[in-house]
Amino acid sequence: MYDEARQALGLPARPAPARPRPGFAARLRAATRTDHDAGEQSAYMSALAGGRLGRDEYAVLVTQLYLLYDVLEQAADRMRSDEVASAFDLPGFRRRDALRADLAFFHGPRWAEQVRPTAATRRYLDRLREVCFDWPGGFVAHHYTRYLGDLSGGQVIAARLVRAYGLTDGHGVRFYRFEGRPKALKDRYRALLDTAPWDEAEQARIIDEVKVAYRLNTELNAELDAALGSAPRMGPAA
């Protein structure tokens, strides 16, 4: 009625209320969606999600993830003195011990002898060492890419691996077992992104680094694709 009265008096209509700007978590996700999706378009990841990998083929990924998380969690130790970056190292998030348990399950007590980085993993590790130990935003960029991604898709993958390999008692899939409800953890993480005191320039720099992280992950997946194509195929339970 108020707007109709203004119109009758020949007054301009009230401007529409401005929509609140999305938080940084939503902007980060939107700005890197294409980069994220590129990494998902992988024969290896499709076979993993479908439970079609042999155990040895899946163990290759576990090995590479262990190397990546090992360096990321060394960086998390370095970031303990940074009030903003250290907040993202949520209780129960760390994956290194879980990956060690999974490697012991697949390779036995001498699992460390099987840990060798691929060429793509070496490039990924080089970047982590370059930006995650002295730049808090770089640490968060790579932390976000790995932990939130594996938390989001990992629950479905774990269920399919359990069925494909006949796993019991969490053996072989401890990497995907986070403490706490996944949605609550993701909501907490996104709230940290939204409230971090980064200015526009630093947010843009973090977005760019997340894109780098997705590119490195895509290169690793491509390498796994190539290995999958050259290896003799076997059933999941082999």
TIGUTI-731177 format. One record per residue (C-alpha): residue number from 1; y, z, x; residue in three letters. Coordinates in Angstrom, 3 decimals. Layout:
<lumza><k>NUM</k><c2>Y</c2><c3>Z</c3><c1>X</c1><r>ala</r></lumza>
...
//
This chain:
<lumza><k>1</k><c2>0.000</c2><c3>0.000</c3><c1>0.000</c1><r>met</r></lumza>
<lumza><k>2</k><c2>2.350</c2><c3>0.806</c3><c1>2.866</c1><r>tyr</r></lumza>
<lumza><k>3</k><c2>1.834</c2><c3>-2.648</c3><c1>4.373</c1><r>asp</r></lumza>
<lumza><k>4</k><c2>2.426</c2><c3>-4.282</c3><c1>0.963</c1><r>glu</r></lumza>
<lumza><k>5</k><c2>5.740</c2><c3>-2.420</c3><c1>0.611</c1><r>ala</r></lumza>
<lumza><k>6</k><c2>6.843</c2><c3>-3.554</c3><c1>4.063</c1><r>arg</r></lumza>
<lumza><k>7</k><c2>5.980</c2><c3>-7.124</c3><c1>3.124</c1><r>gln</r></lumza>
<lumza><k>8</k><c2>7.976</c2><c3>-6.890</c3><c1>-0.126</c1><r>ala</r></lumza>
<lumza><k>9</k><c2>11.003</c2><c3>-5.706</c3><c1>1.840</c1><r>leu</r></lumza>
<lumza><k>10</k><c2>10.645</c2><c3>-8.594</c3><c1>4.272</c1><r>gly</r></lumza>
<lumza><k>11</k><c2>9.686</c2><c3>-6.303</c3><c1>7.132</c1><r>leu</r></lumza>
<lumza><k>12</k><c2>7.136</c2><c3>-7.401</c3><c1>9.712</c1><r>pro</r></lumza>
<lumza><k>13</k><c2>3.622</c2><c3>-6.116</c3><c1>9.346</c1><r>ala</r></lumza>
<lumza><k>14</k><c2>2.599</c2><c3>-3.198</c3><c1>11.518</c1><r>arg</r></lumza>
<lumza><k>15</k><c2>0.866</c2><c3>-4.296</c3><c1>14.711</c1><r>pro</r></lumza>
<lumza><k>16</k><c2>-2.859</c2><c3>-3.769</c3><c1>14.693</c1><r>ala</r></lumza>
<lumza><k>17</k><c2>-3.881</c2><c3>-0.658</c3><c1>16.626</c1><r>pro</r></lumza>
<lumza><k>18</k><c2>-4.968</c2><c3>-1.415</c3><c1>20.160</c1><r>ala</r></lumza>
<lumza><k>19</k><c2>-8.694</c2><c3>-1.198</c3><c1>20.745</c1><r>arg</r></lumza>
<lumza><k>20</k><c2>-9.673</c2><c3>1.390</c3><c1>23.326</c1><r>pro</r></lumza>
<lumza><k>21</k><c2>-10.628</c2><c3>-0.145</c3><c1>26.640</c1><r>arg</r></lumza>
<lumza><k>22</k><c2>-14.363</c2><c3>0.082</c3><c1>27.393</c1><r>pro</r></lumza>
<lumza><k>23</k><c2>-15.339</c2><c3>2.635</c3><c1>29.998</c1><r>gly</r></lumza>
<lumza><k>24</k><c2>-16.233</c2><c3>1.648</c3><c1>33.536</c1><r>phe</r></lumza>
<lumza><k>25</k><c2>-19.979</c2><c3>1.851</c3><c1>32.855</c1><r>ala</r></lumza>
<lumza><k>26</k><c2>-19.719</c2><c3>-0.776</c3><c1>30.105</c1><r>ala</r></lumza>
<lumza><k>27</k><c2>-17.400</c2><c3>-2.987</c3><c1>32.174</c1><r>arg</r></lumza>
<lumza><k>28</k><c2>-19.704</c2><c3>-2.744</c3><c1>35.179</c1><r>leu</r></lumza>
<lumza><k>29</k><c2>-22.715</c2><c3>-3.723</c3><c1>33.116</c1><r>arg</r></lumza>
<lumza><k>30</k><c2>-20.900</c2><c3>-6.661</c3><c1>31.493</c1><r>ala</r></lumza>
<lumza><k>31</k><c2>-19.481</c2><c3>-7.919</c3><c1>34.803</c1><r>ala</r></lumza>
<lumza><k>32</k><c2>-22.903</c2><c3>-7.958</c3><c1>36.484</c1><r>thr</r></lumza>
<lumza><k>33</k><c2>-25.143</c2><c3>-8.985</c3><c1>33.601</c1><r>arg</r></lumza>
<lumza><k>34</k><c2>-25.679</c2><c3>-12.509</c3><c1>34.924</c1><r>thr</r></lumza>
<lumza><k>35</k><c2>-26.533</c2><c3>-11.149</c3><c1>38.376</c1><r>asp</r></lumza>
<lumza><k>36</k><c2>-29.004</c2><c3>-8.697</c3><c1>36.857</c1><r>his</r></lumza>
<lumza><k>37</k><c2>-30.660</c2><c3>-11.351</c3><c1>34.719</c1><r>asp</r></lumza>
<lumza><k>38</k><c2>-31.126</c2><c3>-13.660</c3><c1>37.719</c1><r>ala</r></lumza>
<lumza><k>39</k><c2>-33.340</c2><c3>-11.042</c3><c1>39.338</c1><r>gly</r></lumza>
<lumza><k>40</k><c2>-35.500</c2><c3>-10.748</c3><c1>36.244</c1><r>glu</r></lumza>
<lumza><k>41</k><c2>-36.374</c2><c3>-14.464</c3><c1>36.275</c1><r>gln</r></lumza>
<lumza><k>42</k><c2>-39.217</c2><c3>-14.022</c3><c1>38.717</c1><r>ser</r></lumza>
<lumza><k>43</k><c2>-42.886</c2><c3>-14.979</c3><c1>38.487</c1><r>ala</r></lumza>
<lumza><k>44</k><c2>-43.812</c2><c3>-11.767</c3><c1>40.264</c1><r>tyr</r></lumza>
<lumza><k>45</k><c2>-41.773</c2><c3>-9.546</c3><c1>37.938</c1><r>met</r></lumza>
<lumza><k>46</k><c2>-43.111</c2><c3>-11.387</c3><c1>34.882</c1><r>ser</r></lumza>
<lumza><k>47</k><c2>-46.667</c2><c3>-10.827</c3><c1>36.107</c1><r>ala</r></lumza>
<lumza><k>48</k><c2>-45.848</c2><c3>-7.178</c3><c1>36.793</c1><r>leu</r></lumza>
<lumza><k>49</k><c2>-44.364</c2><c3>-6.640</c3><c1>33.339</c1><r>ala</r></lumza>
<lumza><k>50</k><c2>-47.398</c2><c3>-8.354</c3><c1>31.808</c1><r>gly</r></lumza>
<lumza><k>51</k><c2>-49.905</c2><c3>-6.267</c3><c1>33.759</c1><r>gly</r></lumza>
<lumza><k>52</k><c2>-51.297</c2><c3>-9.387</c3><c1>35.453</c1><r>arg</r></lumza>
<lumza><k>53</k><c2>-50.999</c2><c3>-8.380</c3><c1>39.103</c1><r>leu</r></lumza>
<lumza><k>54</k><c2>-53.922</c2><c3>-7.326</c3><c1>41.238</c1><r>gly</r></lumza>
<lumza><k>55</k><c2>-53.649</c2><c3>-3.806</c3><c1>42.609</c1><r>arg</r></lumza>
<lumza><k>56</k><c2>-53.033</c2><c3>-5.049</c3><c1>46.140</c1><r>asp</r></lumza>
<lumza><k>57</k><c2>-50.317</c2><c3>-7.382</c3><c1>44.882</c1><r>glu</r></lumza>
<lumza><k>58</k><c2>-48.572</c2><c3>-4.548</c3><c1>43.067</c1><r>tyr</r></lumza>
<lumza><k>59</k><c2>-48.885</c2><c3>-2.285</c3><c1>46.121</c1><r>ala</r></lumza>
<lumza><k>60</k><c2>-46.752</c2><c3>-4.769</c3><c1>48.094</c1><r>val</r></lumza>
<lumza><k>61</k><c2>-43.823</c2><c3>-3.998</c3><c1>45.790</c1><r>leu</r></lumza>
<lumza><k>62</k><c2>-44.431</c2><c3>-0.244</c3><c1>46.045</c1><r>val</r></lumza>
<lumza><k>63</k><c2>-44.222</c2><c3>-0.533</c3><c1>49.832</c1><r>thr</r></lumza>
<lumza><k>64</k><c2>-40.901</c2><c3>-2.391</c3><c1>49.750</c1><r>gln</r></lumza>
<lumza><k>65</k><c2>-39.455</c2><c3>0.031</c3><c1>47.201</c1><r>leu</r></lumza>
<lumza><k>66</k><c2>-40.445</c2><c3>2.958</c3><c1>49.394</c1><r>tyr</r></lumza>
<lumza><k>67</k><c2>-38.463</c2><c3>1.529</c3><c1>52.299</c1><r>leu</r></lumza>
<lumza><k>68</k><c2>-35.397</c2><c3>0.986</c3><c1>50.100</c1><r>leu</r></lumza>
<lumza><k>69</k><c2>-35.481</c2><c3>4.399</c3><c1>48.473</c1><r>tyr</r></lumza>
<lumza><k>70</k><c2>-36.091</c2><c3>6.087</c3><c1>51.807</c1><r>asp</r></lumza>
<lumza><k>71</k><c2>-32.787</c2><c3>4.758</c3><c1>53.147</c1><r>val</r></lumza>
<lumza><k>72</k><c2>-30.931</c2><c3>5.360</c3><c1>49.869</c1><r>leu</r></lumza>
<lumza><k>73</k><c2>-32.023</c2><c3>8.977</c3><c1>49.842</c1><r>glu</r></lumza>
<lumza><k>74</k><c2>-31.011</c2><c3>9.412</c3><c1>53.462</c1><r>gln</r></lumza>
<lumza><k>75</k><c2>-27.609</c2><c3>8.141</c3><c1>52.318</c1><r>ala</r></lumza>
<lumza><k>76</k><c2>-27.657</c2><c3>10.632</c3><c1>49.432</c1><r>ala</r></lumza>
<lumza><k>77</k><c2>-28.088</c2><c3>13.412</c3><c1>51.988</c1><r>asp</r></lumza>
<lumza><k>78</k><c2>-25.070</c2><c3>12.068</c3><c1>53.881</c1><r>arg</r></lumza>
<lumza><k>79</k><c2>-23.025</c2><c3>11.992</c3><c1>50.654</c1><r>met</r></lumza>
<lumza><k>80</k><c2>-23.587</c2><c3>15.650</c3><c1>49.793</c1><r>arg</r></lumza>
<lumza><k>81</k><c2>-20.103</c2><c3>16.512</c3><c1>51.008</c1><r>ser</r></lumza>
<lumza><k>82</k><c2>-18.481</c2><c3>13.924</c3><c1>48.738</c1><r>asp</r></lumza>
<lumza><k>83</k><c2>-17.772</c2><c3>15.506</c3><c1>45.348</c1><r>glu</r></lumza>
<lumza><k>84</k><c2>-17.853</c2><c3>12.240</c3><c1>43.387</c1><r>val</r></lumza>
<lumza><k>85</k><c2>-20.754</c2><c3>10.404</c3><c1>45.043</c1><r>ala</r></lumza>
<lumza><k>86</k><c2>-22.994</c2><c3>13.471</c3><c1>45.265</c1><r>ser</r></lumza>
<lumza><k>87</k><c2>-22.811</c2><c3>13.967</c3><c1>41.486</c1><r>ala</r></lumza>
<lumza><k>88</k><c2>-24.833</c2><c3>10.767</c3><c1>40.982</c1><r>phe</r></lumza>
<lumza><k>89</k><c2>-27.784</c2><c3>12.264</c3><c1>42.884</c1><r>asp</r></lumza>
<lumza><k>90</k><c2>-29.013</c2><c3>13.909</c3><c1>39.696</c1><r>leu</r></lumza>
<lumza><k>91</k><c2>-31.800</c2><c3>16.520</c3><c1>39.769</c1><r>pro</r></lumza>
<lumza><k>92</k><c2>-35.181</c2><c3>14.827</c3><c1>39.460</c1><r>gly</r></lumza>
<lumza><k>93</k><c2>-33.832</c2><c3>11.384</c3><c1>40.345</c1><r>phe</r></lumza>
<lumza><k>94</k><c2>-35.165</c2><c3>11.032</c3><c1>43.867</c1><r>arg</r></lumza>
<lumza><k>95</k><c2>-38.135</c2><c3>8.680</c3><c1>44.163</c1><r>arg</r></lumza>
<lumza><k>96</k><c2>-39.250</c2><c3>8.907</c3><c1>47.798</c1><r>arg</r></lumza>
<lumza><k>97</k><c2>-41.951</c2><c3>11.563</c3><c1>47.295</c1><r>asp</r></lumza>
<lumza><k>98</k><c2>-43.279</c2><c3>9.786</c3><c1>44.193</c1><r>ala</r></lumza>
<lumza><k>99</k><c2>-43.517</c2><c3>6.519</c3><c1>46.114</c1><r>leu</r></lumza>
<lumza><k>100</k><c2>-45.356</c2><c3>8.255</c3><c1>48.942</c1><r>arg</r></lumza>
<lumza><k>101</k><c2>-47.875</c2><c3>9.563</c3><c1>46.425</c1><r>ala</r></lumza>
<lumza><k>102</k><c2>-48.316</c2><c3>6.073</c3><c1>44.952</c1><r>asp</r></lumza>
<lumza><k>103</k><c2>-48.797</c2><c3>4.567</c3><c1>48.412</c1><r>leu</r></lumza>
<lumza><k>104</k><c2>-51.426</c2><c3>7.188</c3><c1>49.233</c1><r>ala</r></lumza>
<lumza><k>105</k><c2>-53.193</c2><c3>6.302</c3><c1>45.984</c1><r>phe</r></lumza>
<lumza><k>106</k><c2>-53.269</c2><c3>2.580</c3><c1>46.767</c1><r>phe</r></lumza>
<lumza><k>107</k><c2>-53.750</c2><c3>2.704</c3><c1>50.561</c1><r>his</r></lumza>
<lumza><k>108</k><c2>-55.294</c2><c3>6.099</c3><c1>51.273</c1><r>gly</r></lumza>
<lumza><k>109</k><c2>-54.095</c2><c3>8.810</c3><c1>53.682</c1><r>pro</r></lumza>
<lumza><k>110</k><c2>-53.142</c2><c3>6.261</c3><c1>56.353</c1><r>arg</r></lumza>
<lumza><k>111</k><c2>-50.758</c2><c3>4.487</c3><c1>53.998</c1><r>trp</r></lumza>
<lumza><k>112</k><c2>-47.913</c2><c3>4.576</c3><c1>56.533</c1><r>ala</r></lumza>
<lumza><k>113</k><c2>-49.766</c2><c3>1.940</c3><c1>58.575</c1><r>glu</r></lumza>
<lumza><k>114</k><c2>-49.257</c2><c3>-0.491</c3><c1>55.663</c1><r>gln</r></lumza>
<lumza><k>115</k><c2>-45.485</c2><c3>-0.012</c3><c1>55.476</c1><r>val</r></lumza>
<lumza><k>116</k><c2>-43.840</c2><c3>-3.143</c3><c1>56.817</c1><r>arg</r></lumza>
<lumza><k>117</k><c2>-40.627</c2><c3>-4.636</c3><c1>55.462</c1><r>pro</r></lumza>
<lumza><k>118</k><c2>-40.484</c2><c3>-8.253</c3><c1>54.444</c1><r>thr</r></lumza>
<lumza><k>119</k><c2>-37.613</c2><c3>-10.373</c3><c1>55.745</c1><r>ala</r></lumza>
<lumza><k>120</k><c2>-35.716</c2><c3>-9.916</c3><c1>52.463</c1><r>ala</r></lumza>
<lumza><k>121</k><c2>-36.265</c2><c3>-6.162</c3><c1>52.572</c1><r>thr</r></lumza>
<lumza><k>122</k><c2>-34.885</c2><c3>-6.031</c3><c1>56.106</c1><r>arg</r></lumza>
<lumza><k>123</k><c2>-31.705</c2><c3>-7.755</c3><c1>54.930</c1><r>arg</r></lumza>
<lumza><k>124</k><c2>-31.499</c2><c3>-5.329</c3><c1>52.006</c1><r>tyr</r></lumza>
<lumza><k>125</k><c2>-31.967</c2><c3>-2.339</c3><c1>54.331</c1><r>leu</r></lumza>
<lumza><k>126</k><c2>-29.292</c2><c3>-3.643</c3><c1>56.678</c1><r>asp</r></lumza>
<lumza><k>127</k><c2>-26.811</c2><c3>-3.752</c3><c1>53.799</c1><r>arg</r></lumza>
<lumza><k>128</k><c2>-27.722</c2><c3>-0.243</c3><c1>52.639</c1><r>leu</r></lumza>
<lumza><k>129</k><c2>-27.135</c2><c3>1.113</c3><c1>56.130</c1><r>arg</r></lumza>
<lumza><k>130</k><c2>-23.858</c2><c3>-0.792</c3><c1>56.356</c1><r>glu</r></lumza>
<lumza><k>131</k><c2>-22.211</c2><c3>0.456</c3><c1>53.155</c1><r>val</r></lumza>
<lumza><k>132</k><c2>-24.046</c2><c3>3.510</c3><c1>51.764</c1><r>cys</r></lumza>
<lumza><k>133</k><c2>-23.496</c2><c3>6.091</c3><c1>54.491</c1><r>phe</r></lumza>
<lumza><k>134</k><c2>-19.712</c2><c3>5.969</c3><c1>54.902</c1><r>asp</r></lumza>
<lumza><k>135</k><c2>-18.400</c2><c3>4.444</c3><c1>51.666</c1><r>trp</r></lumza>
<lumza><k>136</k><c2>-19.025</c2><c3>6.580</c3><c1>48.545</c1><r>pro</r></lumza>
<lumza><k>137</k><c2>-18.411</c2><c3>3.636</c3><c1>46.200</c1><r>gly</r></lumza>
<lumza><k>138</k><c2>-20.905</c2><c3>1.500</c3><c1>48.104</c1><r>gly</r></lumza>
<lumza><k>139</k><c2>-23.482</c2><c3>4.276</c3><c1>47.851</c1><r>phe</r></lumza>
<lumza><k>140</k><c2>-22.955</c2><c3>4.517</c3><c1>44.088</c1><r>val</r></lumza>
<lumza><k>141</k><c2>-23.142</c2><c3>0.713</c3><c1>43.706</c1><r>ala</r></lumza>
<lumza><k>142</k><c2>-26.596</c2><c3>0.532</c3><c1>45.271</c1><r>his</r></lumza>
<lumza><k>143</k><c2>-27.738</c2><c3>3.826</c3><c1>43.743</c1><r>his</r></lumza>
<lumza><k>144</k><c2>-26.795</c2><c3>2.538</c3><c1>40.285</c1><r>tyr</r></lumza>
<lumza><k>145</k><c2>-28.541</c2><c3>-0.791</c3><c1>40.809</c1><r>thr</r></lumza>
<lumza><k>146</k><c2>-31.821</c2><c3>0.770</c3><c1>41.855</c1><r>arg</r></lumza>
<lumza><k>147</k><c2>-32.133</c2><c3>4.054</c3><c1>39.971</c1><r>tyr</r></lumza>
<lumza><k>148</k><c2>-30.681</c2><c3>3.067</c3><c1>36.631</c1><r>leu</r></lumza>
<lumza><k>149</k><c2>-32.565</c2><c3>-0.232</c3><c1>36.685</c1><r>gly</r></lumza>
<lumza><k>150</k><c2>-35.908</c2><c3>1.346</c3><c1>37.501</c1><r>asp</r></lumza>
<lumza><k>151</k><c2>-35.293</c2><c3>4.116</c3><c1>34.999</c1><r>leu</r></lumza>
<lumza><k>152</k><c2>-34.486</c2><c3>1.594</c3><c1>32.258</c1><r>ser</r></lumza>
<lumza><k>153</k><c2>-37.385</c2><c3>-0.833</c3><c1>32.682</c1><r>gly</r></lumza>
<lumza><k>154</k><c2>-39.838</c2><c3>1.401</c3><c1>34.452</c1><r>gly</r></lumza>
<lumza><k>155</k><c2>-41.249</c2><c3>3.181</c3><c1>31.435</c1><r>gln</r></lumza>
<lumza><k>156</k><c2>-42.575</c2><c3>-0.033</c3><c1>29.876</c1><r>val</r></lumza>
<lumza><k>157</k><c2>-43.933</c2><c3>-1.287</c3><c1>33.211</c1><r>ile</r></lumza>
<lumza><k>158</k><c2>-45.704</c2><c3>2.019</c3><c1>33.876</c1><r>ala</r></lumza>
<lumza><k>159</k><c2>-47.456</c2><c3>1.905</c3><c1>30.503</c1><r>ala</r></lumza>
<lumza><k>160</k><c2>-48.706</c2><c3>-1.621</c3><c1>31.184</c1><r>arg</r></lumza>
<lumza><k>161</k><c2>-49.891</c2><c3>-0.732</c3><c1>34.684</c1><r>leu</r></lumza>
<lumza><k>162</k><c2>-51.821</c2><c3>2.231</c3><c1>33.313</c1><r>val</r></lumza>
<lumza><k>163</k><c2>-53.625</c2><c3>-0.040</c3><c1>30.857</c1><r>arg</r></lumza>
<lumza><k>164</k><c2>-54.180</c2><c3>-2.864</c3><c1>33.370</c1><r>ala</r></lumza>
<lumza><k>165</k><c2>-55.609</c2><c3>-0.672</c3><c1>36.122</c1><r>tyr</r></lumza>
<lumza><k>166</k><c2>-57.187</c2><c3>2.087</c3><c1>34.044</c1><r>gly</r></lumza>
<lumza><k>167</k><c2>-55.010</c2><c3>4.707</c3><c1>35.744</c1><r>leu</r></lumza>
<lumza><k>168</k><c2>-55.182</c2><c3>8.370</c3><c1>34.763</c1><r>thr</r></lumza>
<lumza><k>169</k><c2>-53.160</c2><c3>11.525</c3><c1>35.390</c1><r>asp</r></lumza>
<lumza><k>170</k><c2>-50.141</c2><c3>9.561</c3><c1>36.592</c1><r>gly</r></lumza>
<lumza><k>171</k><c2>-51.892</c2><c3>8.245</c3><c1>39.700</c1><r>his</r></lumza>
<lumza><k>172</k><c2>-50.331</c2><c3>5.051</c3><c1>41.031</c1><r>gly</r></lumza>
<lumza><k>173</k><c2>-47.301</c2><c3>5.174</c3><c1>38.737</c1><r>val</r></lumza>
<lumza><k>174</k><c2>-45.547</c2><c3>8.376</c3><c1>39.785</c1><r>arg</r></lumza>
<lumza><k>175</k><c2>-42.573</c2><c3>6.265</c3><c1>40.832</c1><r>phe</r></lumza>
<lumza><k>176</k><c2>-41.801</c2><c3>5.629</c3><c1>37.168</c1><r>tyr</r></lumza>
<lumza><k>177</k><c2>-42.108</c2><c3>9.276</c3><c1>36.065</c1><r>arg</r></lumza>
<lumza><k>178</k><c2>-38.627</c2><c3>10.759</c3><c1>36.029</c1><r>phe</r></lumza>
<lumza><k>179</k><c2>-37.961</c2><c3>14.352</c3><c1>35.049</c1><r>glu</r></lumza>
<lumza><k>180</k><c2>-36.219</c2><c3>14.470</c3><c1>31.691</c1><r>gly</r></lumza>
<lumza><k>181</k><c2>-35.764</c2><c3>11.972</c3><c1>28.890</c1><r>arg</r></lumza>
<lumza><k>182</k><c2>-34.744</c2><c3>8.510</c3><c1>30.177</c1><r>pro</r></lumza>
<lumza><k>183</k><c2>-31.993</c2><c3>8.073</c3><c1>27.578</c1><r>lys</r></lumza>
<lumza><k>184</k><c2>-30.425</c2><c3>11.434</c3><c1>28.393</c1><r>ala</r></lumza>
<lumza><k>185</k><c2>-30.484</c2><c3>10.609</c3><c1>32.110</c1><r>leu</r></lumza>
<lumza><k>186</k><c2>-28.895</c2><c3>7.198</c3><c1>31.537</c1><r>lys</r></lumza>
<lumza><k>187</k><c2>-26.216</c2><c3>8.680</c3><c1>29.282</c1><r>asp</r></lumza>
<lumza><k>188</k><c2>-25.393</c2><c3>11.293</c3><c1>31.919</c1><r>arg</r></lumza>
<lumza><k>189</k><c2>-25.204</c2><c3>8.625</c3><c1>34.614</c1><r>tyr</r></lumza>
<lumza><k>190</k><c2>-22.917</c2><c3>6.397</c3><c1>32.569</c1><r>arg</r></lumza>
<lumza><k>191</k><c2>-20.669</c2><c3>9.366</c3><c1>31.828</c1><r>ala</r></lumza>
<lumza><k>192</k><c2>-20.348</c2><c3>9.923</c3><c1>35.577</c1><r>leu</r></lumza>
<lumza><k>193</k><c2>-19.329</c2><c3>6.283</c3><c1>36.022</c1><r>leu</r></lumza>
<lumza><k>194</k><c2>-16.745</c2><c3>6.575</c3><c1>33.253</c1><r>asp</r></lumza>
<lumza><k>195</k><c2>-15.174</c2><c3>9.745</c3><c1>34.646</c1><r>thr</r></lumza>
<lumza><k>196</k><c2>-15.230</c2><c3>8.915</c3><c1>38.374</c1><r>ala</r></lumza>
<lumza><k>197</k><c2>-11.631</c2><c3>8.901</c3><c1>39.683</c1><r>pro</r></lumza>
<lumza><k>198</k><c2>-11.690</c2><c3>5.359</c3><c1>41.068</c1><r>trp</r></lumza>
<lumza><k>199</k><c2>-8.652</c2><c3>3.163</c3><c1>40.684</c1><r>asp</r></lumza>
<lumza><k>200</k><c2>-8.810</c2><c3>-0.483</c3><c1>39.561</c1><r>glu</r></lumza>
<lumza><k>201</k><c2>-9.140</c2><c3>-1.808</c3><c1>43.091</c1><r>ala</r></lumza>
<lumza><k>202</k><c2>-12.045</c2><c3>0.495</c3><c1>43.913</c1><r>glu</r></lumza>
<lumza><k>203</k><c2>-13.797</c2><c3>-0.281</c3><c1>40.641</c1><r>gln</r></lumza>
<lumza><k>204</k><c2>-13.506</c2><c3>-4.001</c3><c1>41.401</c1><r>ala</r></lumza>
<lumza><k>205</k><c2>-14.901</c2><c3>-3.402</c3><c1>44.873</c1><r>arg</r></lumza>
<lumza><k>206</k><c2>-17.858</c2><c3>-1.470</c3><c1>43.424</c1><r>ile</r></lumza>
<lumza><k>207</k><c2>-18.548</c2><c3>-4.258</c3><c1>40.926</c1><r>ile</r></lumza>
<lumza><k>208</k><c2>-18.620</c2><c3>-6.746</c3><c1>43.800</c1><r>asp</r></lumza>
<lumza><k>209</k><c2>-21.078</c2><c3>-4.550</c3><c1>45.699</c1><r>glu</r></lumza>
<lumza><k>210</k><c2>-23.355</c2><c3>-4.244</c3><c1>42.674</c1><r>val</r></lumza>
<lumza><k>211</k><c2>-23.422</c2><c3>-8.041</c3><c1>42.612</c1><r>lys</r></lumza>
<lumza><k>212</k><c2>-24.476</c2><c3>-7.979</c3><c1>46.274</c1><r>val</r></lumza>
<lumza><k>213</k><c2>-27.227</c2><c3>-5.485</c3><c1>45.433</c1><r>ala</r></lumza>
<lumza><k>214</k><c2>-28.558</c2><c3>-7.686</c3><c1>42.634</c1><r>tyr</r></lumza>
<lumza><k>215</k><c2>-28.501</c2><c3>-10.703</c3><c1>44.950</c1><r>arg</r></lumza>
<lumza><k>216</k><c2>-30.510</c2><c3>-8.837</c3><c1>47.571</c1><r>leu</r></lumza>
<lumza><k>217</k><c2>-32.991</c2><c3>-7.751</c3><c1>44.919</c1><r>asn</r></lumza>
<lumza><k>218</k><c2>-33.270</c2><c3>-11.349</c3><c1>43.683</c1><r>thr</r></lumza>
<lumza><k>219</k><c2>-34.033</c2><c3>-12.493</c3><c1>47.222</c1><r>glu</r></lumza>
<lumza><k>220</k><c2>-36.751</c2><c3>-9.851</c3><c1>47.506</c1><r>leu</r></lumza>
<lumza><k>221</k><c2>-38.275</c2><c3>-10.987</c3><c1>44.214</c1><r>asn</r></lumza>
<lumza><k>222</k><c2>-38.199</c2><c3>-14.607</c3><c1>45.397</c1><r>ala</r></lumza>
<lumza><k>223</k><c2>-40.104</c2><c3>-13.589</c3><c1>48.496</c1><r>glu</r></lumza>
<lumza><k>224</k><c2>-42.674</c2><c3>-11.778</c3><c1>46.350</c1><r>leu</r></lumza>
<lumza><k>225</k><c2>-42.925</c2><c3>-14.919</c3><c1>44.216</c1><r>asp</r></lumza>
<lumza><k>226</k><c2>-43.732</c2><c3>-16.991</c3><c1>47.295</c1><r>ala</r></lumza>
<lumza><k>227</k><c2>-46.380</c2><c3>-14.518</c3><c1>48.438</c1><r>ala</r></lumza>
<lumza><k>228</k><c2>-47.871</c2><c3>-14.457</c3><c1>44.961</c1><r>leu</r></lumza>
<lumza><k>229</k><c2>-48.097</c2><c3>-18.227</c3><c1>44.887</c1><r>gly</r></lumza>
<lumza><k>230</k><c2>-49.889</c2><c3>-18.406</c3><c1>48.232</c1><r>ser</r></lumza>
<lumza><k>231</k><c2>-52.343</c2><c3>-15.553</c3><c1>47.653</c1><r>ala</r></lumza>
<lumza><k>232</k><c2>-55.713</c2><c3>-15.920</c3><c1>45.927</c1><r>pro</r></lumza>
<lumza><k>233</k><c2>-55.316</c2><c3>-14.765</c3><c1>42.329</c1><r>arg</r></lumza>
<lumza><k>234</k><c2>-57.373</c2><c3>-11.874</c3><c1>41.065</c1><r>met</r></lumza>
<lumza><k>235</k><c2>-57.576</c2><c3>-9.848</c3><c1>37.905</c1><r>gly</r></lumza>
<lumza><k>236</k><c2>-55.566</c2><c3>-6.662</c3><c1>37.440</c1><r>pro</r></lumza>
<lumza><k>237</k><c2>-58.516</c2><c3>-4.373</c3><c1>37.988</c1><r>ala</r></lumza>
<lumza><k>238</k><c2>-59.611</c2><c3>-6.024</c3><c1>41.245</c1><r>ala</r></lumza>
//
